Amino acid sequence: MKRFVNLGSSCIYPRACPQPIQEDYLLTGPLEKTNEAYALAKIAGLEMCRHYRNQYGVLYYSAMPTNLYGPGDNYHQENSHVLPALIRRFHVAKESGAKEVTIWGTGNPRRELMHVDDLADGVLFLLRLENPPDWVNLGTGVDHSILEIADLVKGVIGFDGEITHDLTKPDGMPVKRLDVSLANSLGWNAKIKLENGISSAYEDFLSGLESGSTRL
């Protein structure tokens, strides 16, 4: 039987759905406007796989990963995601001898972050299942506030200054965490703790700076 795993995204779920986010919350409310087009494209892929499976008997199914980070990430100062943005910001501050690093908003919003190696492990796990669900969330099931994440990055990089807040910037969604009980019940769990993952990501960032391969 032909088998295909489609990679979606946690942004497919409604902006205001209950937390943690279960698979059956899909299409139960409006999407987050700032990434609506991206979410719709991911939903279309999920639905295509689901209907192909029903109509043609092919084993097409989807994995919905949470926010990802790790080797090969994008560290661009204007369009990177929260963790690589913080790694770059704290690294630059340390190298320049800056007294503080400023983060957006209050630092209170909570985000779930998963290392890409855990995603790879999850996809391989799903590929081996005899009868997988049409789609399944892949995440750690643990979230941290933006300030907590910033503190972890600060410690890993060894920055000695202060963390300040730019309250003119938006906080975004207050909480975004996947319910991973379905994946856990199938026998899969994320393994890489956030602090360890940040350490490996920073090592990759430094290595990329030396070789000129870091995406800046």
KEVOVO-26519 format. One line per field, with one value per residue (C-alpha): residue number from 1; residue in one letter; x, y, z. Coordinates in nm, 3 decimals. Example, Ala and Ser with C-alpha at 12.3 -4.5 7.8 and 13.67 -1.06 7.14 Angstrom:
<nodes>
i: [1 | 2]
aa: [A | S]
x: [1.230 | 1.367]
y: [-0.450 | -0.106]
z: [0.780 | 0.714]
</nodes>
This chain:
<nodes>
i: [1 | 2 | 3 | 4 | 5 | 6 | 7 | 8 | 9 | 10 | 11 | 12 | 13 | 14 | 15 | 16 | 17 | 18 | 19 | 20 | 21 | 22 | 23 | 24 | 25 | 26 | 27 | 28 | 29 | 30 | 31 | 32 | 33 | 34 | 35 | 36 | 37 | 38 | 39 | 40 | 41 | 42 | 43 | 44 | 45 | 46 | 47 | 48 | 49 | 50 | 51 | 52 | 53 | 54 | 55 | 56 | 57 | 58 | 59 | 60 | 61 | 62 | 63 | 64 | 65 | 66 | 67 | 68 | 69 | 70 | 71 | 72 | 73 | 74 | 75 | 76 | 77 | 78 | 79 | 80 | 81 | 82 | 83 | 84 | 85 | 86 | 87 | 88 | 89 | 90 | 91 | 92 | 93 | 94 | 95 | 96 | 97 | 98 | 99 | 100 | 101 | 102 | 103 | 104 | 105 | 106 | 107 | 108 | 109 | 110 | 111 | 112 | 113 | 114 | 115 | 116 | 117 | 118 | 119 | 120 | 121 | 122 | 123 | 124 | 125 | 126 | 127 | 128 | 129 | 130 | 131 | 132 | 133 | 134 | 135 | 136 | 137 | 138 | 139 | 140 | 141 | 142 | 143 | 144 | 145 | 146 | 147 | 148 | 149 | 150 | 151 | 152 | 153 | 154 | 155 | 156 | 157 | 158 | 159 | 160 | 161 | 162 | 163 | 164 | 165 | 166 | 167 | 168 | 169 | 170 | 171 | 172 | 173 | 174 | 175 | 176 | 177 | 178 | 179 | 180 | 181 | 182 | 183 | 184 | 185 | 186 | 187 | 188 | 189 | 190 | 191 | 192 | 193 | 194 | 195 | 196 | 197 | 198 | 199 | 200 | 201 | 202 | 203 | 204 | 205 | 206 | 207 | 208 | 209 | 210 | 211 | 212 | 213 | 214 | 215 | 216]
aa: [M | K | R | F | V | N | L | G | S | S | C | I | Y | P | R | A | C | P | Q | P | I | Q | E | D | Y | L | L | T | G | P | L | E | K | T | N | E | A | Y | A | L | A | K | I | A | G | L | E | M | C | R | H | Y | R | N | Q | Y | G | V | L | Y | Y | S | A | M | P | T | N | L | Y | G | P | G | D | N | Y | H | Q | E | N | S | H | V | L | P | A | L | I | R | R | F | H | V | A | K | E | S | G | A | K | E | V | T | I | W | G | T | G | N | P | R | R | E | L | M | H | V | D | D | L | A | D | G | V | L | F | L | L | R | L | E | N | P | P | D | W | V | N | L | G | T | G | V | D | H | S | I | L | E | I | A | D | L | V | K | G | V | I | G | F | D | G | E | I | T | H | D | L | T | K | P | D | G | M | P | V | K | R | L | D | V | S | L | A | N | S | L | G | W | N | A | K | I | K | L | E | N | G | I | S | S | A | Y | E | D | F | L | S | G | L | E | S | G | S | T | R | L]
x: [0.000 | 0.126 | 0.214 | 0.264 | 0.300 | 0.193 | 0.348 | 0.103 | 0.132 | -0.028 | -0.155 | -0.435 | -0.635 | -0.869 | -0.720 | -0.947 | -0.980 | -0.942 | -0.595 | -0.426 | -0.533 | -0.688 | -0.708 | -1.087 | -1.075 | -0.995 | -1.242 | -1.438 | -1.370 | -1.191 | -0.820 | -0.549 | -0.560 | -0.184 | -0.121 | -0.463 | -0.341 | -0.067 | -0.312 | -0.565 | -0.300 | -0.206 | -0.573 | -0.622 | -0.332 | -0.469 | -0.816 | -0.673 | -0.485 | -0.791 | -1.019 | -0.761 | -0.731 | -1.107 | -1.164 | -0.861 | -0.738 | -0.391 | -0.230 | -0.201 | -0.210 | -0.079 | 0.135 | 0.073 | 0.396 | 0.416 | 0.665 | 1.002 | 1.365 | 1.708 | 1.995 | 1.952 | 1.705 | 1.648 | 1.817 | 1.721 | 1.672 | 1.335 | 1.160 | 1.283 | 1.072 | 1.093 | 1.370 | 1.623 | 1.548 | 1.635 | 1.951 | 2.076 | 1.977 | 2.149 | 2.457 | 2.497 | 2.443 | 2.709 | 2.961 | 2.903 | 2.907 | 2.549 | 2.386 | 2.040 | 1.835 | 1.482 | 1.202 | 0.864 | 0.562 | 0.515 | 0.688 | 0.377 | 0.247 | 0.325 | 0.464 | 0.541 | 0.873 | 1.001 | 1.345 | 1.348 | 1.516 | 1.205 | 0.990 | 1.205 | 1.168 | 0.790 | 0.754 | 0.954 | 0.734 | 0.418 | 0.560 | 0.588 | 0.229 | 0.003 | -0.314 | -0.234 | -0.496 | -0.579 | -0.382 | -0.199 | -0.041 | 0.334 | 0.469 | 0.617 | 0.293 | 0.487 | 0.481 | 0.693 | 0.640 | 0.839 | 1.025 | 1.112 | 1.242 | 1.444 | 1.594 | 1.697 | 1.860 | 2.034 | 2.179 | 2.291 | 2.466 | 2.615 | 2.480 | 2.521 | 2.293 | 1.925 | 1.611 | 1.383 | 1.043 | 0.915 | 0.550 | 0.468 | 0.501 | 0.213 | 0.205 | 0.021 | -0.177 | -0.168 | -0.126 | -0.054 | 0.005 | -0.087 | -0.264 | -0.031 | -0.225 | -0.313 | 0.053 | 0.145 | -0.125 | 0.018 | 0.358 | 0.546 | 0.687 | 0.918 | 1.251 | 1.465 | 1.427 | 1.417 | 1.740 | 1.933 | 1.778 | 1.869 | 2.229 | 2.254 | 2.085 | 2.335 | 2.626 | 2.489 | 2.447 | 2.812 | 2.935 | 2.738 | 2.887 | 3.235 | 3.153 | 2.932 | 2.630 | 2.411 | 2.096 | 2.123]
y: [0.000 | 0.348 | 0.553 | 0.927 | 1.150 | 1.511 | 1.773 | 2.035 | 2.292 | 2.377 | 2.701 | 2.501 | 2.523 | 2.812 | 3.114 | 3.093 | 2.717 | 2.561 | 2.467 | 2.228 | 2.191 | 1.858 | 1.720 | 1.745 | 2.124 | 2.161 | 2.390 | 2.477 | 2.852 | 3.139 | 3.113 | 3.353 | 3.633 | 3.688 | 3.338 | 3.254 | 3.193 | 2.956 | 2.772 | 2.730 | 2.577 | 2.329 | 2.242 | 2.181 | 1.935 | 1.754 | 1.725 | 1.608 | 1.325 | 1.231 | 1.209 | 1.029 | 0.772 | 0.725 | 0.715 | 0.529 | 0.328 | 0.485 | 0.533 | 0.912 | 1.087 | 1.398 | 1.510 | 1.848 | 1.964 | 2.242 | 2.531 | 2.393 | 2.495 | 2.343 | 2.304 | 2.495 | 2.742 | 3.092 | 3.359 | 3.662 | 3.963 | 4.057 | 3.735 | 3.457 | 3.279 | 3.349 | 3.109 | 3.172 | 3.545 | 3.528 | 3.325 | 3.583 | 3.877 | 3.743 | 3.636 | 3.981 | 4.144 | 3.925 | 3.986 | 4.362 | 4.398 | 4.532 | 4.586 | 4.461 | 4.262 | 4.376 | 4.128 | 4.205 | 4.259 | 4.145 | 3.809 | 3.639 | 3.453 | 3.083 | 2.877 | 2.509 | 2.444 | 2.115 | 2.029 | 1.920 | 1.591 | 1.505 | 1.584 | 1.355 | 1.081 | 1.134 | 1.117 | 0.793 | 0.655 | 0.741 | 0.582 | 0.251 | 0.243 | -0.012 | 0.197 | 0.557 | 0.827 | 1.070 | 1.333 | 1.350 | 1.630 | 1.607 | 1.819 | 1.812 | 1.885 | 2.142 | 2.518 | 2.804 | 3.177 | 3.392 | 3.534 | 3.184 | 3.098 | 3.419 | 3.334 | 2.989 | 3.138 | 3.398 | 3.125 | 2.901 | 3.188 | 3.331 | 3.685 | 3.880 | 4.177 | 4.243 | 4.148 | 4.444 | 4.468 | 4.667 | 4.708 | 4.882 | 4.542 | 4.291 | 3.978 | 3.765 | 3.458 | 3.421 | 3.040 | 2.786 | 2.427 | 2.102 | 1.813 | 1.523 | 1.252 | 1.078 | 1.053 | 0.939 | 0.671 | 0.539 | 0.504 | 0.822 | 1.095 | 1.390 | 1.335 | 1.651 | 1.893 | 2.260 | 2.368 | 2.083 | 2.166 | 2.535 | 2.434 | 2.221 | 2.493 | 2.753 | 2.523 | 2.488 | 2.867 | 2.923 | 2.654 | 2.814 | 3.154 | 3.008 | 2.834 | 3.112 | 2.882 | 3.037 | 3.187 | 3.554]
z: [0.000 | -0.087 | 0.222 | 0.258 | 0.564 | 0.509 | 0.739 | 0.858 | 1.135 | 1.467 | 1.310 | 1.142 | 1.464 | 1.555 | 1.727 | 2.030 | 2.072 | 2.419 | 2.545 | 2.508 | 2.143 | 2.052 | 1.698 | 1.691 | 1.741 | 1.369 | 1.185 | 1.499 | 1.483 | 1.303 | 1.232 | 1.351 | 1.092 | 1.078 | 0.937 | 0.793 | 0.436 | 0.554 | 0.780 | 0.499 | 0.273 | 0.547 | 0.611 | 0.238 | 0.240 | 0.543 | 0.389 | 0.056 | 0.231 | 0.434 | 0.129 | -0.089 | 0.189 | 0.210 | -0.166 | -0.297 | 0.001 | 0.000 | 0.339 | 0.326 | 0.664 | 0.838 | 1.130 | 1.294 | 1.464 | 1.718 | 1.689 | 1.580 | 1.629 | 1.580 | 1.332 | 1.007 | 1.156 | 1.017 | 1.228 | 1.020 | 1.248 | 1.095 | 0.993 | 1.221 | 1.481 | 1.852 | 1.962 | 1.682 | 1.714 | 2.084 | 2.020 | 1.773 | 1.994 | 2.307 | 2.111 | 1.955 | 2.295 | 2.457 | 2.180 | 2.183 | 2.562 | 2.571 | 2.910 | 2.815 | 2.565 | 2.484 | 2.414 | 2.264 | 2.487 | 2.843 | 2.806 | 2.947 | 2.638 | 2.650 | 2.363 | 2.309 | 2.133 | 1.991 | 1.854 | 1.489 | 1.583 | 1.786 | 1.482 | 1.264 | 1.525 | 1.533 | 1.155 | 1.141 | 1.418 | 1.222 | 0.906 | 1.089 | 1.219 | 1.059 | 1.084 | 1.186 | 1.250 | 0.967 | 1.156 | 1.485 | 1.685 | 1.745 | 2.028 | 2.374 | 2.558 | 2.766 | 2.722 | 2.859 | 2.881 | 2.640 | 2.941 | 3.062 | 2.715 | 2.708 | 3.048 | 2.922 | 2.612 | 2.826 | 3.048 | 2.761 | 2.583 | 2.902 | 2.872 | 3.198 | 3.129 | 3.193 | 3.003 | 2.929 | 2.760 | 2.464 | 2.563 | 2.234 | 2.063 | 2.063 | 2.275 | 2.018 | 2.122 | 2.503 | 2.494 | 2.223 | 2.330 | 2.158 | 2.324 | 2.243 | 2.426 | 2.098 | 1.993 | 2.344 | 2.339 | 2.012 | 2.180 | 2.085 | 2.313 | 2.247 | 2.424 | 2.399 | 2.690 | 2.596 | 2.768 | 2.604 | 2.269 | 2.301 | 2.378 | 2.063 | 1.856 | 1.981 | 1.900 | 1.546 | 1.525 | 1.625 | 1.388 | 1.108 | 1.182 | 1.144 | 0.817 | 0.679 | 0.655 | 0.927 | 0.777 | 0.875]
</nodes>
